[in-house]
């Protein structure tokens, strides 16, 4: 499940509040979710997304809040996926308050985010918010610390990596060893809104002939893979990924087959997501254009899809998990699971009564089997799915 690049210019107005350090806890399950307030009265859960600019709200959430919106206009919003989207943009002031730090975008696009990210997300906050600070991201303690750039010196033990800023996006150099003889050396966009590892663009995949080079792979399509709609790609296991002097062995990556949208771009190698970054403490020094990394204790090995499908948590509207994509040559495909199916029960327990953590544990317990109750236009059926790796 991924939310990828949103290209929208956004101006913001910094708070006058003096600060030397503010630390904010976040929820994390592939995406960094911050809890904030809108206009000092409406609670909101925002994905931190360096592939976006300012503030973006889910259209359903916005309708539920009743926040006044007297000035609106339509705009075209490109991004990951096959088609740019027509979206409504609110021009009225909507202020975000995060632990006393205020961020005021000039305008706020309304997107259909919950079909992509699930019910636990109300919106996105982007790079324009972070760029005013030195930002330390600690995945293990689930803490984002923001510092005044004039009152901060990076601690020892971190490696500094060049960080290029273009069009309000972060790019860093990576080396991806596909085989012993084929190594991709390109700049990749650092995308905190990407809940995966690395997505290689279709242009880069074509340049290195990955379709013919990689024989063991899982082809998939995801109807709600990005703001632009459907994404199509392949999951595979690389030999290694190198960031600076840090080497990550045997990661599971993706390469795109998209013919349009962000993941078709020839201007970058691809997108670098949270599942790589979560193995580090990360410091963003925008003033000096440096990314500082220090490995943490996360030694978890990379797995391919364990279920053979992707899903969004839609217990709010569908009382279940909405299947958004299917991987070919997996048991999910053999069981004829399909996009649009809703999983209403796991092992006989209603999904609506389970926590997201309980759901994740059931669907990630490799070597087990889980009983799925599936609801679609034909009615309800029960299917037994093995939880297994495929690469």
C-alpha positions in Angstrom: 0.0 0.0 0.0 1.5 3.2 -1.1 0.8 6.9 -1.3 3.2 8.5 -3.7 4.4 11.8 -5.1 1.9 14.7 -5.2 3.1 17.6 -7.4 1.4 20.7 -6.1 3.2 24.0 -5.4 2.3 25.1 -1.9 3.3 28.2 0.1 3.2 28.3 3.9 3.5 30.8 6.7 5.8 29.9 9.6 4.7 30.3 13.1 6.3 33.1 15.1 6.7 30.8 18.1 10.3 30.5 19.1 11.5 26.9 19.6 14.7 25.0 20.2 13.3 21.5 20.2 9.8 20.0 19.8 9.4 16.2 19.9 6.2 14.6 18.6 5.3 11.0 18.9 3.8 9.2 15.9 2.0 6.0 15.0 3.8 3.8 12.5 2.8 0.9 10.4 4.5 1.5 7.1 3.4 5.2 7.2 4.3 7.9 9.8 1.0 9.2 11.2 1.0 12.4 13.2 -1.8 13.6 15.4 -2.6 17.3 15.1 -5.4 19.9 15.3 -7.0 21.9 12.5 -8.0 25.5 13.4 -7.4 24.6 17.0 -10.6 22.6 17.2 -10.6 19.6 14.9 -8.5 16.5 15.6 -6.7 15.2 12.5 -4.3 12.2 11.7 -1.8 13.2 9.0 0.7 11.0 7.1 4.1 12.7 7.0 4.9 12.7 3.3 8.1 14.2 1.8 6.7 13.4 -1.7 4.0 16.1 -1.1 4.2 19.8 -0.4 1.7 21.2 2.1 -1.6 20.0 3.6 -4.0 17.6 1.8 -7.2 16.3 3.4 -9.3 13.3 2.7 -12.5 14.4 1.1 -14.8 12.3 3.3 -13.0 13.5 6.5 -13.4 17.1 5.4 -17.1 16.7 4.7 -17.5 15.1 8.2 -15.7 18.0 10.0 -17.9 20.8 8.8 -14.9 23.1 8.5 -16.2 26.2 6.5 -15.0 26.3 2.9 -16.4 29.3 1.1 -13.7 29.6 -1.5 -13.0 26.5 -3.7 -11.7 25.7 -7.1 -11.0 22.7 -9.3 -7.5 21.7 -10.1 -5.6 18.8 -11.9 -3.4 16.7 -9.6 -0.9 14.3 -11.1 1.0 11.7 -9.1 1.6 8.0 -9.0 -0.9 6.2 -11.1 -2.2 6.2 -14.7 -4.4 9.3 -14.7 -4.1 12.8 -13.3 -7.1 13.6 -11.1 -9.5 16.5 -10.9 -9.7 17.6 -7.3 -11.4 20.3 -5.3 -9.0 22.8 -3.6 -10.1 24.8 -0.5 -8.7 28.3 -0.5 -10.0 29.2 3.0 -7.4 29.2 5.7 -6.9 25.9 7.5 -4.2 26.0 10.1 -2.4 22.9 11.4 -1.2 22.9 15.0 1.3 20.1 15.9 2.4 20.3 19.5 2.4 24.0 19.5 4.0 24.4 16.0 1.7 26.1 13.5 1.6 25.5 9.8 -0.7 27.4 7.5 -0.8 26.3 3.8 -2.1 28.8 1.3 -4.6 26.2 0.0 -5.7 22.6 0.8 -6.5 20.0 -1.9 -9.2 17.4 -1.0 -8.2 13.9 -2.1 -9.7 10.4 -1.9 -7.0 9.2 0.5 -8.8 6.6 2.6 -9.3 4.2 -0.3 -5.5 4.2 -0.5 -4.4 4.6 3.1 -7.4 3.3 5.0 -9.6 4.7 7.7 -6.8 5.6 10.1 -5.7 8.5 8.0 -7.4 11.9 7.5 -4.8 13.7 5.4 -1.2 14.3 4.5 1.3 16.9 5.6 4.3 17.5 3.3 7.8 18.8 3.0 7.0 22.5 3.3 6.2 21.8 6.9 9.5 20.0 7.6 11.9 22.3 5.7 11.8 25.0 8.3 13.6 22.7 10.8 16.3 20.2 11.4 14.2 17.1 11.6 15.3 13.9 13.4 13.2 10.8 12.6 13.5 7.9 15.1 11.5 4.9 13.8 12.3 2.8 16.8 11.0 5.2 19.4 8.3 6.5 17.0 9.4 10.1 17.6 9.9 13.1 15.3 12.1 15.8 16.8 12.2 19.3 15.3 15.1 21.7 16.0 15.9 25.3 15.3 18.6 25.1 12.6 20.6 27.8 14.3 20.6 26.0 17.7 21.5 22.4 16.6 24.6 20.4 15.9 24.2 16.8 14.6 25.3 14.2 17.1 28.2 11.8 16.5 27.8 8.4 14.9 25.9 9.5 11.9 27.0 9.4 8.3 26.3 12.5 6.2 25.0 11.8 2.7 24.4 14.4 0.0 20.8 15.4 -0.3 19.6 17.3 -3.3 16.5 19.5 -3.2 14.6 20.0 -6.5 11.0 21.3 -6.9 10.6 20.8 -3.1 11.5 17.1 -3.3 14.5 15.3 -1.7 16.8 13.2 -3.9 19.7 11.0 -2.6 22.1 8.7 -4.5 21.6 4.9 -4.2 23.3 1.9 -5.6 21.1 -1.1 -6.3 22.8 -4.4 -7.2 20.3 -6.3 -9.3 22.8 -9.0 -10.2 26.6 -9.2 -9.7 27.1 -7.5 -13.0 24.2 -5.0 -13.1 24.1 -2.1 -10.6 21.8 0.8 -10.8 23.5 4.1 -9.7 21.0 6.9 -9.7 19.3 9.6 -7.6 16.1 8.4 -6.0 13.4 10.5 -4.5 13.1 10.1 -0.7 9.4 9.6 -0.2 8.2 9.3 3.4 4.7 8.8 2.0 5.8 5.5 0.4 5.1 2.6 2.7 7.3 0.2 0.7 11.0 -0.3 0.2 12.1 1.1 -3.2 10.0 1.5 -6.4 12.1 1.7 -9.5 10.5 3.8 -12.3 9.5 2.1 -15.5 12.0 4.3 -17.4 14.9 3.0 -15.2 13.5 -0.6 -15.5 13.6 -0.2 -19.3 17.1 1.3 -19.3 18.5 -1.7 -17.4 16.2 -4.3 -19.1 14.8 -5.5 -15.8 11.9 -7.3 -17.4 14.3 -9.8 -19.1 17.0 -9.7 -16.5 14.8 -10.6 -13.5 13.2 -14.0 -13.9 11.8 -14.6 -10.4 9.2 -11.9 -9.7 5.6 -11.3 -8.8 3.5 -9.2 -11.2 0.7 -7.1 -9.7 -1.7 -4.3 -10.3 -3.1 -2.1 -7.6 -6.3 -0.2 -8.4 -5.6 2.4 -5.6 -1.8 2.5 -5.6 -1.5 6.2 -5.9 -3.2 9.6 -6.2 -3.3 9.0 -10.0 -5.1 5.6 -9.6 -3.9 2.2 -10.7 -0.2 1.3 -10.6 1.3 -1.8 -12.3 4.6 -3.4 -11.4 6.7 -6.4 -10.3 8.1 -7.4 -6.9 11.5 -9.0 -6.8 14.5 -9.6 -4.6 17.7 -7.6 -5.3 21.2 -8.5 -4.1 21.7 -5.3 -2.1 20.9 -1.6 -1.7 23.7 0.8 -0.7 23.0 4.2 0.9 26.3 6.0 1.5 28.4 3.3 3.2 25.4 1.4 4.5 24.6 -1.8 2.6 21.2 -3.6 3.0 21.3 -7.2 1.9 18.6 -9.1 -0.1 15.9 -6.4 0.0 12.5 -7.0 -1.7 12.0 -4.2 -4.2 9.5 -3.2 -6.9 9.9 -2.0 -10.5 7.1 -0.2 -12.3 5.4 -0.9 -15.6 3.5 2.4 -15.5 3.4 4.3 -18.8 2.4 7.6 -17.2 2.6 9.3 -13.8 5.4 9.6 -11.3 6.6 6.0 -11.6 7.2 6.4 -15.3 9.6 9.3 -14.9 13.1 9.3 -16.5 14.2 12.1 -14.2 14.9 9.8 -11.2 15.7 6.2 -10.5 12.6 5.7 -8.4 11.2 6.2 -4.9 12.9 5.4 -1.6 10.3 4.5 1.1 9.9 3.9 4.8 10.7 0.1 4.8 14.4 1.0 3.9 14.6 4.1 6.1 13.1 2.4 9.1 16.4 0.7 9.7 18.0 4.0 10.5 17.8 7.1 12.7 17.4 9.8 10.0 18.3 13.5 10.3 17.2 16.0 7.6 19.5 19.0 7.4 17.8 21.1 4.7 20.1 24.2 5.1 23.2 22.2 4.3 21.5 19.6 2.0 22.7 16.7 4.1 20.9 13.5 5.1 22.4 12.0 8.3 21.9 8.2 8.9 22.7 5.9 11.8 21.7 2.3 11.8 19.3 1.3 14.6 18.5 -2.1 16.0 16.1 -3.1 13.2 17.5 -6.4 11.7 14.2 -7.7 10.3 14.7 -9.6 7.0 12.7 -8.5 4.0 9.8 -10.6 2.8 7.8 -10.5 -0.3 4.0 -10.3 -0.1 2.8 -12.9 2.4 -0.9 -12.8 1.5 -0.7 -12.3 -2.3 -3.0 -9.2 -2.1 -2.9 -5.6 -1.0 -5.7 -4.0 0.9 -7.0 -0.8 2.6 -8.6 -0.8 6.0 -12.2 0.3 5.3 -13.9 -0.9 8.4 -15.5 2.6 8.5 -17.5 2.2 5.3 -17.4 -1.5 4.3 -17.0 -3.2 7.8 -13.9 -4.9 6.5 -10.6 -4.9 4.5 -11.1 -3.7 0.9 -8.8 -5.6 -1.5 -7.0 -3.2 -3.8 -4.7 -5.4 -5.7 -3.7 -9.0 -6.5 -0.3 -10.5 -7.1 -0.1 -13.1 -9.9 1.0 -16.7 -9.3 0.1 -16.5 -5.6 -2.5 -18.5 -3.6 -4.7 -15.4 -3.4 -4.9 -15.4 -7.2 -5.6 -19.2 -7.3 -8.4 -18.6 -4.7 -9.9 -16.1 -7.2 -9.7 -13.2 -4.8 -10.3 -10.0 -6.7 -10.1 -6.2 -6.4 -13.3 -5.0 -4.7 -13.7 -8.0 -2.5 -14.1 -7.1 1.2 -12.7 -9.4 3.9 -15.3 -9.2 6.7 -14.0 -11.9 9.0 -10.6 -13.5 9.9 -10.7 -16.9 11.5 -14.4 -16.4 12.2 -14.0 -13.1 14.0 -15.5 -9.9 12.5 -12.8 -7.6 11.2 -14.8 -4.7 12.6 -14.1 -6.0 16.1 -10.4 -6.5 15.7 -7.7 -3.9 16.1 -5.4 -3.0 13.2 -2.5 -4.6 15.2 -4.5 -7.9 15.6 -5.3 -7.9 11.8 -1.7 -7.3 10.9 -0.5 -10.1 13.1 -2.9 -12.6 11.6 -2.0 -11.6 8.0 1.8 -11.6 8.7 2.3 -14.9 10.6 4.3 -16.7 8.0 3.7 -20.4 7.9 0.2 -20.1 9.3 -3.2 -20.3 7.5 -6.1 -17.8 8.0 -9.7 -18.3 7.2 -11.1 -15.4 5.2 -14.8 -14.5 4.9 -15.1 -12.7 1.6 -18.1 -10.5 0.7 -18.7 -9.3 -2.9 -21.6 -8.9 -5.4 -22.0 -12.7 -5.5 -22.5 -12.9 -1.7 -20.2 -14.3 1.1 -17.8 -17.2 0.8 -15.1 -18.6 3.2 -11.6 -19.3 1.9 -8.5 -20.7 3.6 -5.3 -18.7 2.8 -1.8 -19.8 3.6 0.5 -17.0 4.8 3.7 -17.6 2.9 6.6 -15.8 1.2 7.0 -16.1 -2.5 10.5 -14.8 -3.3 
